[in-house]
Amino acid sequence: MPDIDADFLALPMRRLADAALQRARDLGADHADFRLERIRGRYLALTDAELDSEHDSDTLGFAVRVIHDGVWGFAAATELSPEAAVAVAERAVDVAKVSAAASTERIELAPEPAHTDATWVSSYTVDPFEVGPREQTSLLAGWSRRLLKDNRVDHVDASLLAVKEQKFYADTAGTTTTQQRVRIAPGAEVFATRGGLLDSMRTIAPPAGRGWEYVSQVEPQLDALPELLAEKLAAPSVEPGDYDLVVHPSNLWLTIHESIGHATELDRALGYEAAFAGTSFATPDQLGSLRYGSDIMNVTGDRTAENGLATIGYDDEGVATSSFDLVREGVLAGYQRDRRISRLQGYDSSNGCAHADSPATMPIQRMANVSLAADPYGPSTDGLIEQVERGIYIVGDKSWSIDMQRYNFQFTGQRFYRIENGRIAGMLRDVAYQSTTTDFWRSMRALGGPSTYELGGSFMCGKGQPAQVASVSHGCPSAVFTGVRVLNTVQEAGN
């Protein structure tokens, strides 16, 4: 396991924290926390083996958040000096005082134990920032040239996104944490036009909390892309109707994200996201009674999952992370919570879901790795397909749509296969499945075993005003859903 980088540890984080927190105490703050953060990012994009975009970023700064007379105050800066830290603490208190006139509810935090000098590093082998962009570009170009040699491919995009996030946190309760995590998203997509149709096929290795070593997961998928794309372009268009679906984890993770992950954020369920990304149908009055899905449905929020994009040792309020139930045997069993929302709803602790996406932003409640458990004795994906007489097997994610209450939705995918009498009977195209959240999850009749379980996810989950971006993973097995409405996307578009 790598150590936290020495150049980050050499920063005067403790001197700055001591200066800021003491000044906040002196000014009468009920609570204060200090967060120093460095975020390195790299994005490479190639078009037909030629570098199209290269962007390296390095963000360094700190923030002070206070509660003063029951009101939030927040300020941030980039100058790493004790004098600047004192000034930022003063500004945060001033913000709280000015905001008091508009405050409608007193801010209180759920109690949490202090964690002194805690450290945590994510699970990776090779730091992607120790590998030069020239070498990384060369790898992506090699993938692209390899794919372009196939005459079934007209165009290739290849990309790499990598992030290293380092944080030091301290608060007036005595918690101090220092953490480092790395995440990466490599991929390639091929395009072709045949018979007036334009389509694409993408690798399905998801982004992950891994290092440079993870790019080897993409390599085995490349050679299949031209054949898969050619088969898709030649496939018949789906006949709309009700079908049984076998959904692969590379597609199902996104349905989990939109219909469970966001719906079980407690701040959203209480109406706090209404102006930007909607609320949730899964309101607190239904906790313990809402039949979310079938009785084989067990979903957890987990900020400790190996290689998860939302995995961290301690959140941005100093809370030790954990795993917790969201849906148990098909019934709504819990929510994702930060300290403020937990206290507001009478919980005696948080479950570690506070996160800020930069040193200039205030922590808000963000999604954990929300995952659907496999059946410990479940079959392989082929075994699930054998259970279906007439259906569709769906692999890979693509477009999606869901309403502001996380209830009515529609999802497409990368690959679709007709199932007849328990066997794959060729590829289909133009498929979208449509349902409501509860109808869909209540129709889940079978889950794959642990061998089918995979961790999908996204670098780009948006929330908040001003908007913040967070990364999150979702694990799940393959699963069977019965009687789901399937649309023909071309017919729906009027073409």
N, C-alpha and C positions, 0 to 999 in steps of 0.2 A: 504494500500500500504506500503510495507517495506521501511525502510530508508536505505541510503547508509551505509555500514558497518563502525562502528566506528574505527576499526583498519586500514582501508584504509584511512579514513579522518585524522587519526593521523600521517600519513606519511608527511615528510617535503616538500610536493609538491610545495607550493607557493615559499618557499625559493629557491628551486632548479630552478623553472621557472624564477624567478626574476634574479638569477645569470646568467643563460644561455642566456636569451633574452637580458640582458644588454650587455653581452660580444659580442653577435652577432651584436648588434647595434654599439658598439665601433669599431668593425672590418669592418663596412661598409655594412652590409647585408641590402638589400632592403626589405626583409621580413624574419621573423623567427618565428617558432612555436615550442612549447615544449609539449611533450606528455608523461605522466607517466602512466604506465598501469600494472595492475595485472590480470592474467588470471588463474583461477583454473579449472582443468578438472578432470573428473572421468570416467573411462570406466570399465564396468564389463561385462564379457561374460561367459556364462555357456553352457556346453555341456552335455545333458542328466542329468540335475539337479546337475552336479558337476562343481564347479568353474574352469574355464579354463584359465581366464585371469583377473587380477585386476591391474589397473594402475591409480594412482593419480598423478597429476602434479600441480605445483604452480610456475608460471612464474612472475617475478617482475623486472621491469627495466624502463628506460626512453630513449627518443630519442629527438634529435634536428634536425629540417629541416630548411634549409635556402635557400634563393635566393640571390646570390651575383653576381653582374654584369650580371644578366640575366641567371645564371646557377644554377642548383640544387646542393645543398650539403646536406649530411645526415650523422649522426653518432649516436651511441647508447651506453649505458653502464648500469651496474647494481649497481654500488656503489652510494648510495643515500647521497651525500654530495655536498655542494655548489662548492667545489673545483673540484669535478668530473664533475659537470654541466658546469662549465666554460671550462674545458678541452674538453668536448664533443662539445660545441659550437665552440671552436677553430678548432677542427678536422673537423666539418661540413663545416666551411668556407674554410679550406685547401682543402677538397674534391672538393668544387666548383671551386677553383682556378685551381686545377690540371685538372678537367674535362673540363675547358673552351676550351682547345685546340681541343677537340673532339666534342664540342657542335655545332649543325647545326641550331638551332633555339632559339631565346630568350624566356625564360620562364617568363610569366606574368600571374597574377591571376585575375579572374573576381572579381570586388569589392563586398563586403558583409558587412552588418551592424555588429557592435560589440555587443556581448552578455556578459554582465558582471555578474559573479557569478551565472550562470545558472546551475540548477541541473535537473536531470531526472533519473527515476527508472522505469524499465520495469514492466509489469503487471504479478505478480505471488503472490501466497499465502504462500507457504512453500519453503524455501531455500533448495534445494536438498543436500547441503553440511552441513546442520544442521541435516540430517538423516544419521546415520552411515552406512558404507559399509556392515557391518554384517546384518543389517536389510534389506538393499536393496538386498543383495545376497539371503537372506532368501525368500523374495518375489518372485524373479525370479526362485528360486529352486522350490517353491510351484507351480508356473505356470507350470514348466516343468514336475514335478511329476504328476500333474493333467492330462496333455496331454499324458504322457507316459502310463497311465492306459488304454488308448484306444488302442485296438489291431490293429487298422488301422494305427497307428503311429509307425514308427521304430526308429525315432531319433528326438530330439528337441534341437534347439538352442534358447537361450534367452539372451538378452543384454540390457544394459542401458548406455547411454552416456549423461553426464551432463556437462555444462560449466557455470561458472560465470565470467563475464568480467567487470572490473572496470577501468575507464579511467578519468584522469584529463588532460585537454588541456588548453594551454594559448598561445597567440601570440602577436606580437608587435603592432597589431591594437587595442588591449584591450579586446579581447574575453577571457573569462575563463569559462570553463564548467567542471562539475563533474558528472559522470554518472555510473550507474550500471545496468547490464542486465543479466538475467538468461535464459537458454534454456535447453531443455531436449528431449531425444529420447529413449523411451522404446519400446521393441518389442519382439515378439516370432515367430519362424518359425518351422513348422513340416515337416518331410521328410518321404517318404515311397517308397518301391520298390514293384511293383506288375506286374506280367506278363512280366518281362523283362524291364519295364519302371521305371525310377526314376524321381520323381517330388517332389515339395514342395509347401507349402501354408503358407503365412505370414500374420500377423496382418497388417491392413492398417491404424492404427492410426498414423498420420504423426508426425515428430518432430515438436516442437512448442516452442515459446517464453513463456513458462509456468514454474511452479515450480514442486515440488514433487507431488503435488495434481493431476497432469496430468496423473499419471500412472493409475488412475481409468478409464481412457478412453480406455485402452487396455483390461481390465478385461472382459467386455461383449463380446469381439470378440473371446476369447479363445475357448469356448465350440464348436463353429461352425467349427473350423479348421479341425478336423479329418474327418468330413462328407464332407466338401468342397474338401479336398484332395482326398478322396476316389472317389468322383464323378468325379473329374478331371482325375484321373488315368483310370477310366472306360469309359471316354468320347470318342467319335469318333474324329478322326483327321479331321481338317477343309478341305473343298474343296476350293482350291484357286480360286480367282475371284474378281469381284467388288461387294462390299456390302455397304449398308447404316450402319453406325456405331452410336451407342449410347455410348458415352464415359463418364464414371463416373469421378468426380474430382480427385479421388485417382490415376487415370491414366493420366488424361489430364494435371495435373499440370506439369508433366515432359516434355510433348510436348511444353507447354508454355515456360518452362525454356529454352529449347534448341533452339526453332525456333522463339521465340519472345524476351525472356529475354536477351540472348546473342546477338541476331541480332540487338537490339536497344541500345547497349552500344556504345556511340559515338566514343570513342577511337578505338574500334574495327572497326566501320564503316569507320573510317579514315585510317585504315591499321596498327594501332600500335600493334595488337596482331598477326600479320601474321606469326611470327616465331614460335609461341607456339600453339595456339588454333584456329588460323584462323581469317579471317576478317568477313565481312558481305555483303550479297547481297543488304541490305537496305541502300544504300549509300546516303549521304546528298543531292545530286542533285535530289533525288526522294522525298524529304520531301514535304508533302502536295499534292503529286500526285500519289504515289505508291498505287495501289489497293492491300492492304495486305490481306484482307479477305472480307467476305460478309458485307452488310451494318448493320447487327446486332452485329458486332464485335466492342466492346469498351474495350480498355486495358489501364490500368494506371500503372505507377511506383509509389510506395507508401512506404515511409519509416516511416509512422505513423500508419500502420494497427495494430489493437489490436492483440497481441500474435504473430506477424510476426517475423520470424527469422532475418530479416534485419531491423527490427524496432529499431530506436534509436532517441533520442531527437535532437542531434547535431552530424554531421559527424566528421571525423578526420581532417577537415579543419575549424572547428568551424561554419559550416553552419547549420542553423536551418532546420530540415527536413520537407518534405511536400509530397503532392500527385500531380501528373502531368500526362497529357495525353501522351500516346505513339501511340495508334491507336484509331482514332475517326471515327465511322460509316464506318469502314473497310479501312480507308486511313491512311497511316503513318503520324503521327502528332507530334512526338517529340522523344527525345533521353534521355538516362540517362547520366548525366554529372557531372564532378568535376569542380573545379575552373579553372584549367589550360586549360582543353579542352574547357570549356565554353568561355574563353577569346579568345582562338585560333580561334574559329568559330564565334566570334562576338556577343555572348550572353552577356547580361548585368548582369547576375548572374548565380550561380551554382544551381543545384537542389539537392545538398546534397548527392552525391554518392561517396565520398572518404572514404576509409577504409583500415586500416592496421591490419593484423591478429596477430601481436605481438608487444611488445615494440622494437624489434630488426628489424622490417621491415618498409619500407617507405610506406605511404598511396598511393594507386592507385585507379583508378576508379573501383567501384564494383557495383554489381547489387542491385537494390531496390527490394522490394516485387512486382513482376510484376503479375498483376491479371486481369482476364477477368470478366467483369461485367455480372451479371445475368439479365434476362428479368424480370422487376418488376412485370409483370403479367403472367410470364411463368408457365408452369405446373410442376408437380412432375416428378421424373425420370420415374415412371410408366406411366405417361401421355405422356412422350416423346416416350417411347417404343411402346405405342399404335399407334403412328403415322407411324411406320415402318412396311412395309409388309414383307421384306426379309432383314435381317441384323444380326448384332452381337453386343451384349452388353459387354463392356469391363470394368473390375474393377481391380484396383491395378496396380502398376508399376513393371517393371522388367528390361529387357535389352533395350538398345537403341543404335542408331548409327546416326550420322549426319555429313555432309561434312564440309569442312573448311570455307565455306561461309554461313553456317547455312541455307542451302536450300534443299538439297536432304536428306531424313531421313527415318528411319525405327524404329518402336517401338513395343515391345511386352507388356505383362501384366501378372497379377496373375490369373485372372479368365475370361473365355469367355463363353457367352451364346448365343445360336442360337435364333434369333427372327423370328417367322413366324406369319404373319397376326396379328401383334400387340401384340403378347404374347411370353413369354419365353418358349422355346421348348427344354430345356436341355442344358447341358454344352458341350463345344467343347475344343479341345486342339490344340497346335502347331500353334497358331495364331500370325501373325505379320502384322501390317499395314504399308504401304509404300506410300510415296507421296513426293511432293515438298511443301515447306512452303506455298507459295501462292495458289497452287491448293487446299491444305487441308483446309486452313482457308476460302477460297472463297466458298468451298463446305458446310460450316456450315449453316444449314437452320433453326435451332431452338435451343433455349436456355431454360434451366430449370429456374424456379422461385427462389426467395431468399431461399426457404426451401431446395433447392438442393445445395446451395453454401457451399463449404468447403475450408479450407486452407491447402494445401499440402506443401511439401518443402524438403530441403536437408541441412544437416550440412556440406556437402563436395563439394562446388563449387570451382573449381580450376581456377586460372588465374595468369598471370604475370611471369616474369623471373627476379630473382628467384621466384619460384612458391609460391603463397599464397592461403590459403583456407578461404572461407567465408560461412556463413549460410544464406539461403534465403528461403522465403515462396512464394507460388503462390496460390491465391484464384481463384476459378472458380465454375460455376454450372455444372451440367450434360449438355451435348450438343449433337445434332444430326448432322452428316456429311454424305453427299450423295455420292455414287459412288466411294468409296475409295478402292484402290487396297489392297487385303488381300493375303498374302503369307502363304504357309504351311512351317513352319521352318524345319521340318524333311526332306521334299522333297528338300528344298533349300540346305540342308547340304549333300545331296546325300545319305541319309540313307533310 
